[in-house]
Amino acid sequence: MSRLDQLQKLHHADPKDAFLTYGIALEHAKVQRFADAITWLDKTLEIDPHYCYAFFQKAKMLSEKGDDDAACQILRVGMEVATKVGDSHAREEMATLLESMS
């Protein structure tokens, strides 16, 4: 059973676990299924709108798909959320990624 299969099985048992949806997104990203990764990152943010690294990863996936404008917008929103929740490390990482895209 692959890691993705294991995560999906766990997700089926607990669909409200943002850590699982985030993990599923990253597994899709590893094999360059960026649209699937974005879908799972969106699910992560629906469950937990303060999951800062979901914003970071979503921006990376959007950029991989060639949509840097959308990626930059997601990073700006994510930076606001990170500031609001006091996650300075996530904010700094998003700011660095945003700078590299400008």
MARMARTOR-391466 format. One line per field, with one value per residue: residue number from 1; residue in one letter; x, y, z negated of N, C-alpha, C, O in turn. Coordinates in steps of 0.05 Angstrom, whole numbers, plus 32768, in hexadecimal, padded with zeros to 4 digits. Atoms other than C-alpha are relative to their C-alpha. Layout:
N
num	[NUM; ...]
residuo	[A; ...]
n.u	[X; ...]
n.v	[Y; ...]
n.w	[Z; ...]
ca.u	[X; ...]
ca.v	[Y; ...]
ca.w	[Z; ...]
c.u	[X; ...]
c.v	[Y; ...]
c.w	[Z; ...]
o.u	[X; ...]
o.v	[Y; ...]
o.w	[Z; ...]
END
This chain:
102
num	[1; 2; 3; 4; 5; 6; 7; 8; 9; 10; 11; 12; 13; 14; 15; 16; 17; 18; 19; 20; 21; 22; 23; 24; 25; 26; 27; 28; 29; 30; 31; 32; 33; 34; 35; 36; 37; 38; 39; 40; 41; 42; 43; 44; 45; 46; 47; 48; 49; 50; 51; 52; 53; 54; 55; 56; 57; 58; 59; 60; 61; 62; 63; 64; 65; 66; 67; 68; 69; 70; 71; 72; 73; 74; 75; 76; 77; 78; 79; 80; 81; 82; 83; 84; 85; 86; 87; 88; 89; 90; 91; 92; 93; 94; 95; 96; 97; 98; 99; 100; 101; 102]
residuo	[M; S; R; L; D; Q; L; Q; K; L; H; H; A; D; P; K; D; A; F; L; T; Y; G; I; A; L; E; H; A; K; V; Q; R; F; A; D; A; I; T; W; L; D; K; T; L; E; I; D; P; H; Y; C; Y; A; F; F; Q; K; A; K; M; L; S; E; K; G; D; D; D; A; A; C; Q; I; L; R; V; G; M; E; V; A; T; K; V; G; D; S; H; A; R; E; E; M; A; T; L; L; E; S; M; S]
n.u	[8011; 7FF0; 8004; 8019; 8016; 8003; 800C; 801C; 800F; 8003; 8012; 801B; 8008; 8001; 7FFE; 7FFC; 7FE5; 7FF2; 7FE6; 8003; 8005; 7FE7; 7FEE; 8009; 7FF9; 7FE4; 7FFB; 8006; 7FEB; 7FE8; 8002; 8006; 801D; 8003; 801D; 8009; 7FF4; 800E; 801A; 7FFD; 7FF8; 8019; 800E; 7FF2; 8007; 801D; 8000; 7FF1; 7FF8; 7FE7; 7FEA; 7FEF; 7FEF; 8011; 7FFE; 7FE5; 7FFF; 8013; 7FF2; 7FEC; 800E; 800A; 7FE9; 7FF8; 8013; 7FFC; 8012; 7FF2; 8012; 8010; 7FED; 7FF9; 8017; 8002; 7FEB; 8007; 8015; 7FF3; 7FF0; 8013; 8009; 7FE9; 7FFD; 8017; 7FFE; 7FE6; 7FED; 7FEC; 7FF0; 8010; 8002; 7FE6; 7FFD; 8012; 7FF5; 7FE9; 800A; 800C; 7FEA; 7FF4; 8012; 8004]
n.v	[7FE8; 7FE8; 7FEB; 7FF2; 8012; 8000; 7FE6; 7FFF; 8012; 7FF1; 7FE9; 800B; 8004; 7FE6; 7FED; 7FE5; 7FFE; 7FEF; 800B; 8015; 7FF4; 7FF3; 8016; 800B; 7FEC; 8002; 8018; 7FFA; 7FEE; 800F; 800C; 7FEA; 7FFE; 7FE6; 7FF9; 8010; 7FF5; 7FE8; 8008; 8009; 7FE9; 7FF1; 800F; 7FFA; 7FE5; 8000; 800C; 7FEF; 7FE9; 7FF5; 8013; 7FEE; 800D; 8007; 7FE9; 8001; 8016; 7FFA; 7FEC; 800E; 8011; 7FEE; 7FF7; 8017; 8001; 7FE8; 7FEA; 7FF1; 7FEB; 800C; 8008; 7FE8; 7FF9; 8014; 7FFA; 7FE8; 8008; 8011; 7FEF; 7FF2; 8014; 8007; 7FE9; 8001; 8015; 7FFE; 8014; 7FF0; 8011; 8005; 7FE6; 7FFA; 8013; 7FF6; 7FE7; 8007; 800B; 7FEA; 7FF0; 800F; 8001; 7FE5]
n.w	[8000; 7FFE; 8014; 7FF8; 8007; 801D; 8008; 7FF8; 8011; 8019; 7FFB; 7FFF; 801C; 800E; 7FEB; 800B; 8009; 7FED; 7FFC; 7FEB; 7FE6; 7FF8; 7FF8; 7FE6; 7FEC; 7FFB; 7FF1; 7FE4; 7FF5; 7FFB; 7FE6; 7FEE; 7FFB; 800D; 8003; 8017; 8018; 8006; 800A; 801C; 8011; 8004; 8015; 8019; 8009; 8008; 801A; 8012; 7FF1; 800B; 7FFA; 7FF1; 7FEB; 7FE9; 7FEE; 7FF4; 7FEC; 7FEA; 7FEF; 7FF1; 7FEB; 7FEC; 7FF0; 7FEF; 7FEA; 7FF0; 8008; 8015; 800B; 8015; 8015; 8010; 800F; 8016; 8013; 800F; 8013; 8014; 8011; 8012; 8013; 8011; 8012; 8012; 8014; 800D; 7FF6; 7FF1; 7FEF; 7FE7; 7FF2; 7FF4; 7FE9; 7FEB; 7FF6; 7FF0; 7FE7; 7FF1; 7FF5; 7FEA; 7FEA; 7FF6]
ca.u	[8000; 801D; 8023; 7FEB; 7FBE; 7FCC; 7FBC; 7F7C; 7F66; 7F73; 7F4F; 7F13; 7F10; 7F1A; 7F0A; 7F10; 7F5A; 7F7F; 7FC2; 7FAA; 7F8F; 7FD0; 7FF8; 7FCE; 7FDA; 8025; 8023; 8001; 8034; 806D; 8055; 8046; 7FFA; 7FF5; 7FAA; 7F9C; 7FCC; 7FA9; 7F65; 7F7E; 7F9F; 7F5C; 7F3C; 7F71; 7F61; 7F16; 7F23; 7F56; 7F59; 7F97; 7FC1; 7FF8; 8023; 7FE7; 7FEA; 8035; 802D; 7FF0; 8019; 8051; 8020; 8000; 8044; 8056; 8017; 802E; 7FFE; 802E; 7FF9; 7FCB; 8007; 801A; 7FD3; 7FD0; 8012; 7FF8; 7FBA; 7FE4; 8013; 7FD7; 7FBF; 8004; 800A; 7FC5; 7FD5; 801C; 8041; 807D; 80A4; 806D; 8065; 80B0; 80B0; 8075; 8095; 80D5; 80AF; 8087; 80C7; 80E4; 80A7; 80A8]
ca.v	[8000; 8043; 807F; 80A1; 8064; 8063; 80AD; 80A6; 806C; 8096; 80D1; 80A5; 8096; 80DF; 810F; 814C; 8142; 817B; 8159; 811E; 8149; 8170; 812F; 8115; 8157; 814F; 8108; 8120; 8157; 8125; 8105; 8148; 8141; 818B; 8193; 815A; 8178; 81BB; 819A; 8179; 81B9; 81DC; 81A5; 81B1; 81FB; 81ED; 81C2; 81F1; 8237; 8246; 820D; 823B; 8209; 81F6; 823C; 8235; 81F2; 8209; 8244; 8215; 81E7; 8222; 823A; 81F4; 81F8; 823B; 8268; 8295; 82CC; 829E; 8283; 82C9; 82D8; 8298; 82AB; 82F0; 82D1; 829D; 82D2; 82F8; 82B8; 82A7; 82ED; 82E7; 82A5; 82B8; 8287; 82B2; 8278; 8267; 82B1; 82B8; 827A; 8295; 82D9; 82BA; 8292; 82CF; 82F7; 82C0; 82C4; 830F]
ca.w	[8000; 8014; 7FE6; 800D; 8005; 7FBA; 7FB3; 7FDB; 7FB0; 7F71; 7F91; 7F9F; 7F54; 7F40; 7F79; 7F4C; 7F3E; 7F60; 7F56; 7F80; 7FB8; 7FB9; 7FBC; 7FF5; 801A; 8012; 802B; 806A; 8072; 806D; 80AD; 80CE; 80CB; 80BB; 80C8; 8097; 8065; 806A; 805F; 801F; 8007; 8011; 7FE6; 7FB2; 7FB0; 7FAC; 7F6F; 7F50; 7F6E; 7F44; 7F60; 7F77; 7F9D; 7FC8; 7FE4; 7FF1; 8014; 803C; 8056; 806A; 808F; 80B2; 80C8; 80E1; 810B; 8127; 8101; 80DC; 80D4; 80AE; 8087; 8071; 805C; 8032; 8012; 7FFF; 7FDF; 7FBC; 7FA1; 7F84; 7F63; 7F48; 7F2B; 7F0C; 7EEA; 7ED7; 7F03; 7F16; 7F32; 7F65; 7F75; 7F83; 7FB0; 7FD7; 7FDD; 7FF7; 802B; 803F; 8048; 8074; 80A0; 80A9]
c.u	[8012; 7FF9; 7FE5; 7FE8; 7FFB; 7FF3; 7FE3; 7FEF; 7FFC; 7FEC; 7FE3; 7FF4; 7FFC; 8003; 8004; 801C; 8011; 801C; 8000; 7FFC; 8019; 8014; 7FF9; 8007; 801E; 8008; 7FFA; 8015; 801A; 8001; 7FF5; 7FE2; 7FF7; 7FE2; 7FF4; 800B; 7FF1; 7FE4; 8002; 800A; 7FE8; 7FEF; 800D; 7FF8; 7FE2; 7FFE; 800D; 800A; 801A; 8018; 8014; 8010; 7FEF; 8000; 801A; 8001; 7FED; 800D; 8015; 7FF3; 7FF5; 8016; 800A; 7FED; 8002; 7FEF; 800D; 7FEF; 7FEF; 8011; 8007; 7FE8; 7FFC; 8015; 7FF9; 7FEA; 800C; 8011; 7FEE; 7FF7; 8016; 8005; 7FEB; 8003; 801B; 8015; 8015; 8011; 7FF2; 7FFE; 801A; 8004; 7FEF; 800B; 8018; 7FF8; 7FF3; 8015; 800D; 7FEF; 7FFC; 8015]
c.v	[8019; 8014; 800F; 7FEE; 8000; 801A; 8002; 7FEE; 800E; 8017; 7FF7; 7FFD; 801A; 8016; 801D; 8005; 800F; 7FF5; 7FEA; 800B; 800D; 7FEA; 7FF4; 8014; 7FFD; 7FE7; 8004; 8012; 7FF1; 7FF4; 8013; 8000; 801A; 8008; 7FF0; 800B; 801A; 7FFA; 7FF8; 8016; 8012; 7FF2; 8005; 801B; 8003; 7FF5; 8013; 8019; 800E; 7FED; 800D; 7FF2; 7FF6; 8017; 8000; 7FEB; 8005; 8014; 7FF2; 7FEF; 8012; 800A; 7FEA; 7FFE; 8018; 8017; 800F; 8017; 7FF5; 7FF7; 8018; 8009; 7FEE; 8006; 8019; 7FF9; 7FEF; 8010; 800F; 7FEC; 7FFA; 8017; 8000; 7FEB; 7FFF; 7FEC; 800F; 7FF0; 7FFB; 801A; 8006; 7FEE; 8009; 8019; 7FFB; 7FF5; 8015; 8012; 7FF2; 8000; 801C; 8008]
c.w	[8000; 7FEA; 8006; 7FF9; 7FE1; 7FF6; 8008; 7FEF; 7FE5; 8004; 8001; 7FE4; 7FF2; 8015; 7FF7; 7FF5; 8015; 8006; 8015; 801B; 800B; 8009; 801B; 8017; 8007; 800F; 801E; 800D; 8006; 801C; 8015; 8009; 7FF2; 7FFD; 7FE8; 7FE6; 7FF8; 7FF4; 7FE3; 7FEE; 7FFB; 7FEA; 7FE5; 7FF5; 7FF9; 7FE4; 7FEB; 8010; 7FF7; 8005; 8013; 8016; 8017; 8014; 800F; 8016; 8017; 8013; 8011; 8016; 8016; 8012; 8012; 8018; 8013; 7FF9; 7FE9; 7FF4; 7FEA; 7FE8; 7FEE; 7FEF; 7FE8; 7FEB; 7FEF; 7FEB; 7FEA; 7FED; 7FEC; 7FEA; 7FEC; 7FEC; 7FEA; 7FEA; 7FF2; 8009; 8012; 8012; 801B; 8010; 800F; 8018; 8017; 800C; 8012; 801B; 8011; 800D; 8018; 8019; 800D; 8014]
o.u	[8024; 7FE5; 7FD6; 7FD4; 7FE4; 7FE1; 7FD2; 7FD8; 7FE5; 7FDC; 7FD1; 7FDD; 7FEC; 8019; 8008; 8021; 8017; 8027; 8012; 8008; 801F; 8022; 800A; 8010; 8026; 801A; 8008; 801D; 8027; 8016; 7FEB; 7FDC; 7FEA; 7FDB; 7FE5; 7FFC; 7FEC; 7FDB; 7FF1; 8003; 7FE5; 7FE4; 7FFF; 7FF2; 7FDB; 7FEF; 8002; 801F; 8023; 802D; 8012; 8012; 7FFA; 8000; 801B; 800A; 7FF4; 800A; 8018; 7FFE; 7FF7; 8013; 8011; 7FF6; 7FF4; 7FED; 8004; 7FF2; 7FED; 8009; 8007; 7FEC; 7FF6; 800F; 7FFE; 7FEB; 8007; 8012; 7FF6; 7FF6; 8012; 800B; 7FF0; 7FFD; 8020; 8027; 8012; 801A; 7FFE; 8001; 801A; 800E; 7FF8; 800A; 801C; 8003; 7FF7; 8013; 8014; 7FF9; 7FF1; 8015]
o.v	[801B; 8011; 8015; 7FF9; 8000; 8019; 800C; 7FF5; 800D; 801D; 8004; 8001; 801C; 8022; 802F; 8019; 8004; 7FF9; 7FE8; 8002; 800C; 7FEE; 7FEE; 800B; 7FFE; 7FE7; 7FFA; 800E; 7FF8; 7FF1; 800B; 8008; 8019; 8013; 7FFB; 800D; 801D; 8007; 8000; 8017; 801D; 8000; 8008; 801E; 8014; 8000; 8018; 8017; 8020; 7FF1; 800A; 7FFD; 7FF0; 8012; 8004; 7FF0; 7FFE; 8011; 7FF7; 7FEF; 800B; 800C; 7FEF; 7FF5; 801A; 802B; 800E; 801D; 8001; 7FF9; 8015; 8011; 7FF7; 8004; 8019; 8002; 7FF4; 8009; 8012; 7FF4; 7FF8; 8012; 8004; 7FF0; 7FEE; 7FE5; 8010; 7FFA; 7FFE; 8019; 800E; 7FF7; 8008; 801D; 8008; 7FFC; 8016; 8019; 7FFF; 7FFB; 801E; 801F]
o.w	[7FEF; 7FDC; 7FF4; 7FEE; 7FD8; 7FE6; 7FF9; 7FE9; 7FDA; 7FF2; 7FF8; 7FDF; 7FDF; 8017; 8008; 7FE7; 802A; 801C; 8025; 802F; 8023; 801D; 802B; 802C; 801F; 801F; 802F; 8024; 801A; 8028; 802A; 8020; 7FDD; 7FE8; 7FD9; 7FD2; 7FE0; 7FE1; 7FD2; 7FD7; 7FE5; 7FD9; 7FD1; 7FDD; 7FE9; 7FD4; 7FD6; 801C; 8003; 7FF9; 802B; 802C; 802D; 802C; 8028; 802C; 802E; 802B; 8028; 802D; 802E; 802B; 8029; 802E; 8027; 8009; 7FD2; 7FDC; 7FD4; 7FD1; 7FD5; 7FD8; 7FD2; 7FD3; 7FD7; 7FD4; 7FD2; 7FD5; 7FD5; 7FD3; 7FD4; 7FD5; 7FD3; 7FD3; 7FE1; 7FFA; 802A; 8027; 8030; 8028; 8026; 802D; 802E; 8025; 8026; 8030; 802A; 8024; 802C; 802F; 8023; 801E]
END
